[in-house]
Each structure stands twice: as C-alpha cells, then as structure tokens.
Amino acid sequence: MKISVVYSLPFRFPFSVFHLPMLAAEIIAIGSELLTPTKTDTNSLWLTEKLNEIGVEVKLKTIVGDDEARLEETIKDALSRSDIVITTGGLGPTEDDITRTVSAQAVGRKLTFNEEVLTEVQARFRSFGREMPEINKRQAFIIEGADVLPNPNGSAVGMSLKIEEKLLVVLPGPPHELKQMFENFVLPKLRELAGEIYVKRKVLRVSGMGESAVDELIAPIYKVYKNVNTSILFNRSEIELHLTAQTKTIEEADSLLEELSIKIAEKLGNAVFAMNGETMEAVVGKLLTESGKTLSVAESCTGGLIAQRLTEVSGSSAYFIEGAVTYSNEAKIRTLDVPLEVIETYGAVSAETAEAMANGMREKARTDYALAVTGIAGPGGGTEEKPVGLVFIGYADESETKSIKINLPGDRYLIRWRTSQAALDLLRRKILKNPEIVR
C-alpha cells in the first residue's frame, strides 16, 4: 500500500467532500491535568498530522480526566463509530494511571501479566543504577490479545489491539515516548490499513483582505474542483487558503493543486504572498536575498517583534543588519536623530515621526531599506484623536521616504502582531515594485 502526502494543517469550513473513502480515527487524551488551564494536549495535534498524512481522517478528539466510568464510556463510544481509536496517557505506575485497566474493561478483555515486559522494565531501571520500585510491576500488565509496543524511552509500553474490524492503540503520554513508539510500531500498520490513497495539501497565504472578500472572488474558481477540499481561515493577520487533494495517483493530485492555486493567485494578485505556506518573514527574507538588499528596523509599539520575526529565519544575517527599539521620545531623538520639533509638533504617534524614524534608522545602519513603526497598542494610552490601534508605519529607501496610517482592531498582542505583519507586507510590496497597500 502506498500513500503520499505533502503538508498538513488543521482546516475548517471545507467546501467539497472527498469522494474516496477514508478511515476514521478518534484520539482520546487521558489525564486530569489536561483539564486544567495550565496544560495543553499537544500529542493529539501531532498525531492528527501524522494520521492525515496517510489519508486517515480524525473525526473527534476527546480529553478525559482520571475518571474510570467516563473513560470506559468514551472508549466504548469511540470504538462503536470509528475505525481507529488512539488513547494517550495514563500508563504510569501510580493509582491515578487507569488507562490499561479501563481499556481492558471497555473491550471486555482481561489484563495478563507479561514477564518479558517486567524484565525489560527492571533492566531499564538497572541501567540507571537503580532497582525497580515494586509499584512499577503494574506496567507489566497487558490487555489480553494485545501486541506490545516497545518503549525505548520510558518504562510504559504501549498496546495495539484488534477488536473485530476496529483497531485500539494505547500510547504513553510523554511526547518523547509517544512519538517514537507511534512512528516505529504503529504508523507502518496504519499505512497498510489506509490503502492506496494519495493525499496532498497546499497552503496559500493572503494579506490585506478579509475572509468574505477572498471567498467572494475565488468561490467560482474552487467550486469547479470537486476532488479538492478548499478551506478559508483567518489567522491573526492573514488569510490561509488550504487546498487538499485526495486522488488515486500522485500525478493527479499535483496537477489539481497546481492548476487551482495558479488560478487563485491570478485572481487575488499581489495579495497572495505565499504559495506553499511560507511565513511573511520568510517571504521577505527570500526577496531581500534574491535582490541582494539589506534592511534595518526601528520599532516603538512593537517592542522588537519585527526584528524577532526576521531573525527567526535561517540566513537572515545576510540581509538584516540592525534593529533599534526606541520606545521613549528621548530614545527616538538620541538613537534615530528624530528632530525634537517633529515630536513636539506632531506627536510620537504620527506620520512625520514614523518617517523620521525610518530615515534615521536607514542612515545609521546604512541599509537599502528601513522600516519604522510607532503606534498605540493599548489597552490604555488612546485618545479620541489617536485611539488604541492607531499605527503609523514608516518606510525609507534611497529614493523615497513615506508612511502609511492604519487602524487595527484587537487586544495589545494582536495590535502588535498585526503591526509587524503590515510593516513586513509594506516592504514586500515595495520590493515587488507594487506601491499599492491594501488596508
């Protein structure tokens, strides 16, 4: 059986329904700590990605605390409706680790003591110079008829059990244990079950437009493609278009995605900044690298966020030269040579100050381009004349200095992030020789 996948991300609001059959899976994350506000179930995200890659669709994810009755009910329900059920967590040696006992009850099987597993657990403890505590013997109990999934990174082995036409997989909770166990001992079996299905995904990213505006333009295009699932998401400051093709051949999937993505890009024009899921900072970095140009940034309201995003891209030292966080008026004057009279006349949050910051930064760093941002991120500090969310972005190159004014919705985090995105997008469009900024 052969399955091929490129790219996987969560999606919503799909337009089309796949015509090829897909196995259905459910994931049950076990542990009362996952129901607190301080812990996140990251295992199910990783497992979903791996399952999607082989053409298995995750239909439901459930978090269950250390409650025997609720866990047994959840496992039974999952097996009644899904082809594959995967549990994570609750395989430790303590009293609150109830997964092996409850899983056995849910499938009507007994737990049997496995001497080989006990020997392996004992040997693992001895390798650390310790004797195994008596309590760890619990980890040697295996559901009757289950295959043991070795755990090279921990003491809790996993289990895989066929229940009629369904598959129950029981995995440990620690990610470094779960991932290696799943990839080595579970994924190959699931590939065989999934059959010969080709699933390929492509993500386009769009800036400066809303979901409704994007959908209005491209719906007549993607609705024609019945074997491609098109989903539109808003992600903080951009629109993501998720295109998912499921076909009988990889060539057909490639052809469908390429054809559809090109048509969408042609319709949306320069608003499409990424054709393969790239971040804005990666796209800008590539443009700077290809053009041999350099960049510096001066930040006020974003507090260094633009510089942080730029330097997260490998190789950014080739084009990102310098950044300055000039939060106070004194810093703008001292570091960027912003004239005092500009700030006194127009204010720190103004087009004039943003342009002076960009000019000063470019001259200090001697770069081809410079960006500057100044604004009111909130929640306080806004006035009727200059409300929270008001931002000015300055831009300077060898031929011009200009600024744009934007009013951004959201809390402090979103305003800062959206400011950084708008600034990078301004530079992107300038490099592409397109002065139009969609806001």
N, C-alpha and C positions, 0 to 999 in steps of 0.2 A: 504494500500500500504506500502511495506516495502523496505527500501533502507539502505544499509550498506556500510561504507567507512572507510578505514584506510589510512591516509597520503595523502597529496595533495601538489604538487609543480608545477610551470609552466614548460612546456617542449617544445622542438622543434625537427624538423627532425624526425617525427614518421615513423616507418617502416610500421606497419599494420594499417588497417582501421577497426573499430569496426563493427560487424555485427548486433548488437542490436540497435534499434532506440533510439536516444537521443534527448531531447528537445533542441532547440537552443535559446540562450539568447544573448542580447546585453546590454551593460552598457553605459549610457551617463552621463558623469560628466560635470556639468554646473558651469560656473564661470570664468570670465576673469582672475582672479588671478591665475588660474591653467595653464594659457598660459604664465606665466612669468617664468623666470629661478629660482625663489626662492621658488616656491610652487610645491608640488608633490601630485598627486591624489592617495592617499593610500586607499581610500574607494573601488575602483574597484578591487584592489588586494585582499582585504578581502572578498568582495562579490564573486569574482571568486572562491576563495577557498570554500566558503560555497555552491555555486552552483555546483561545481564539485563533492562535497561530496554526493550530492543526484542524480547524474547522469545527470545533466544539463550542456551542453557544451556552454561555452562563445565563440561566433563566432567573435565578434567585440567589441572594446571599442573606444569610441569617446569622445574627450574633446571639448566642445563648449563654447565660451565666452558669455557675456551678449548681444547677438545679436538675436533679435526676429526672423528675417527671416531665419537665418541659423539654429536656434534651432528648429523651426517648421518643416523645411525641414528634419532635422536629425531625429526627432521623427517619422515623416511620413514614411521615408525610412526604419527605423528600424522596424516599425510595419508591413511593407509590406513583410519583409523577415524573421523575427524571431518570435518564439512563445512567448517569454517573453522579455519585454523591461523594464529596470530599469533606472530611472534617479536619480541623486543625486545632491543636492544643489539647490540654488535659490528659497527657500521657505520662506525667511525672509520677513520683513515688508517694506523694502525700495524700492525705484523706480527701482533699478537695479535687484531686485528679480523678475524675469519674468517667472519662471517655471510654476506656476499654470495657468497663463493667456495663455501662449503659448501652453501648453499641451492641454488645452481645445480647443483651435483653431485647433490644429493638429488632434484631433479626432472628430471635428465637434460637440462639446458639449458646453453648456453654463456653466458659473460659477454661483452657487447658494449660497446665504448667509445662514450659518448654525448657528443658535442661540446657540445650545449646545456647539459648538466649541468656540464661543465667550465667553460664560460663563466660560468655563474651562480656557481659556487664562487669563481672568480677575482674576479668583481665583488664578491662578499661580502667577500673579504679586502681589496680595494682600498678599500671603504667604511670600513674601519678604519684606512686609511693604511698597509697592509702588502701585500707581494707574496705570493701563494700559494706555500707550500713545494712542491717537486716531489712529495713524498710524498702530497700530497692528491689527486693525479691518480687514485689508486686509487678515490676516491669517485665517479668518473665512470663506473665500470663497472657496467652494469645487466644483470640476468638477461634473456636473450633472450625477447622477447614480453611483458615485464612493463610495466605502466603505472608511470610515475614519479610519486611522491608528493612534491610540493614541500615544502621545509623552510624557512620564513621565519625560523626562529630558530637555524639552525645550518647546517653545511656538508654534513651527511649526509642525502641524500634517501632516502625510503622507496620501497618497491616493492609492487605488488599484481599477483598473477599467478593466472590461472585454470588449474587442472590438471584437465582433464576436468570433473567436476561439483564439484570442490573449489576452495577459494579460499585461497591463501597470501598473507599480508600480512607484510611485513618492515618493522619500525619501528625508529627510533633509540632509544637508551637514556635519555638525559637527559629527565626528565619534562616540562620546559617545551617541549621539541621534540616529544616523542611525543604529548602531549595535543592540541595544536593541529592536528597532522597528522592524527590519528585523527578528531577531530571534524569537520574540514573536508573530508577527502578519502576517509575510509574509512566512517564511520558512515552517510552517505547511501546508499552502495552496499549496506551490510548491512541497512538498513531495507527495501530492495527485496527482498532475498533472504529475509528473515524472513517476509514475507507479512502478512496481516491478522490479527494476534493482539493481544489486549488482555491485558496483564499488570499487575496491580495488587497492591500489598503494603501491609500494615498491621501495625504492631508495638504490642503491648500490653506493659506492664511491671508486674511484680508484686513486692511487698515482703513480707517476713516469712514466706515459705513456701518449701518445697523443691520440687524438680522432681517427685518422686514424688507428693507431696501434691497439687500442682497438677494433674498428669496424671490422678490418680485421680478428681478432681472434674469435670474438663472433657472427658475422653475420650468419655463417652457423648454429649456435645454435638457435638464436632467430627467424630466418625466418620460422622455422618449426611451431612456435606457432602463429596461425592465430588470436586467440582471445586475444592476449596480444600485447599492443602497446609498443614498445621499442624505447626509445629516448636517444640519447647520447649528453651530454652537457659538455662544458669546463667551469669551474668555478674558475677563478683566478689561482688556483694552483692544481686543481684536475679534474678528470672526474667524472661526475654523470651519472649513468645509471638509467633512470626512466622506471619502468615496471608497466603498467597499465592494469589490467584485468577487463573486463566487462562481467559478466555472469548472468545466471538465478538463480544460487544458490551461497551462500557464500562459501560453501564447494568446489565448482568447482574453484572459484577464488583463494582461499587459496592454493589449490593443484597445480594450474597452476603456481602461483608466486613462491611457494616454490621450485618446480621442476626446473623451469627455472633459478632462482637465484643460486641454488646449482651448476647447470651445468656451469653457467658463472663464478662463483667463482673458481670452479675446473680448468677451462681453464686459468684464469688470475692469479691464485695462490696468493701469498702474496701481490700482488699489490692491491687487494681488501682489504681495511682497514675497511669498514663499510658495514653491510648487511641491515641496517634499517635507513640509512640516518644520522648516528651519525657524529659529527664533529671529526676531528683528535684529538683535545684536550680531548674530552670525551672518545675516544677510548684509548688514552694513559693513562688517569686517571683511567680507569677501569682496565687496565693491571697492573698499579702500585698498585692499591688497592688489586687486587687478589693475587699479588705476595708479598705484604707486604713490598714493596721497597719505597725508598724516592728519591727525586730529587731536585737539585738546578740548577740555570742557571746564566750564566754570558753573558751579551749582550753588544755589541757595536753598530753595524749598525742598529739593530732592535729597539734600544732605549726602551726596556722593553715590546715589543709586545708579546714575548713568555710567559713572566710571566703574562701578562694581559690575554692572552688566557687561560692559565692553571687555573687561579683563577676565571674565569667566570664559571667554572664547580662547581656545588654544591658539597661540601665534599672534595674539593681539599686540605684543610688544613691537611688532613690525610697523604698526600704524598708530597706536595710541601712545602719545608722547607724555602727556601731563594732564593732571586734573587738580582743581582747587575747589574746596568747599568754603565759600565766603558767605557765611551766614549773617554776620552783622554788617551794618553800614561801614563801620571802620575797616573791616576786612576787605570789603569791596573797593574802598578807596586805597588802602595800603597795598593790597596784593594785585589788584587789577587796574589800578590808576583810573578808577571811575571818578570823574570830577565831582567834588562836593556839591557844586551848584546844581548838577543834574539830579542828585538825590534830593536836595532841598527843594528844588522846583517841581519835580515830577513824582518824587517818592521812590522808595526802594523797589516797589512793585509797579513797574511801568515799562513801556516800550523803550523809552530812552535809556533807562538803566540796563535793561537786558542787552541792548545793542552795545552800550559802552562796556559791559562785562565781556561780551563776545570779542569785541575789538581788542580789549586789554589782554584777554587770555591768549588770543592768537599772536599778538605782538610779543608777549612774554615767552611763549612756548615756541614761537617761530614755526607754526604748523600751517598746512594748507587750509585746513578748516578749523573753525572753533564754534562750539555750541555753548549757550548760556541759558540758565533758567532762573526765574525769580517769580514767586507767587505766594498765595495764601493757602496753605494746606489744611488749616483748621485743627480742631473744631472751633477754636477761638481766633481772634485777630481780624475778623471780617467786618466790613462796614457796608452801608448802603451803596456807597460809591464803588467800593472794592470788596465784593463779597468773598466768602470762602469758596475756593475753586477757581478763582481768577488767577491765570498764569500767563506770563509773557516768556516766549522763547526767542532768544537772540541767536543770530547766525552771522558768521563772518567768513569770507574768503578773500582772495586777492583782488577781486573786482567789485564786491559789494558787501554791505552790512545791512541787515534787515531784521525785522522781528515779526512774530505773529502773536495774536492775542487769542486765548482760548478760555472757555468757562467749562470746568469739569465737574461732573457730579461725583458723589461718593464720599466715603469717610477719608480720614487722613492717609491711610495706607493706599487706597485706590487713587486718590488725587496725586500722590507722589508717583505711583507706578504709571498712571496714565500720562503724567507729565513726561516721564522718561521715555515712554513709548512715542509720544508725539514729537519729542525732540529728535530722536533717532530717525523717525519717519521723515521729518523735515530734511535731515541730512541725506537720507536715501533718495528722496525725490530730487534734491539738488544735484547729487552725483549723476542721477539719470537724466539730468537736464530737463526736468519737468517741474516748473515752479509752482504748479497748482497744488495747493494743500486742501484736502477735503476735510471739513470740520463739522 
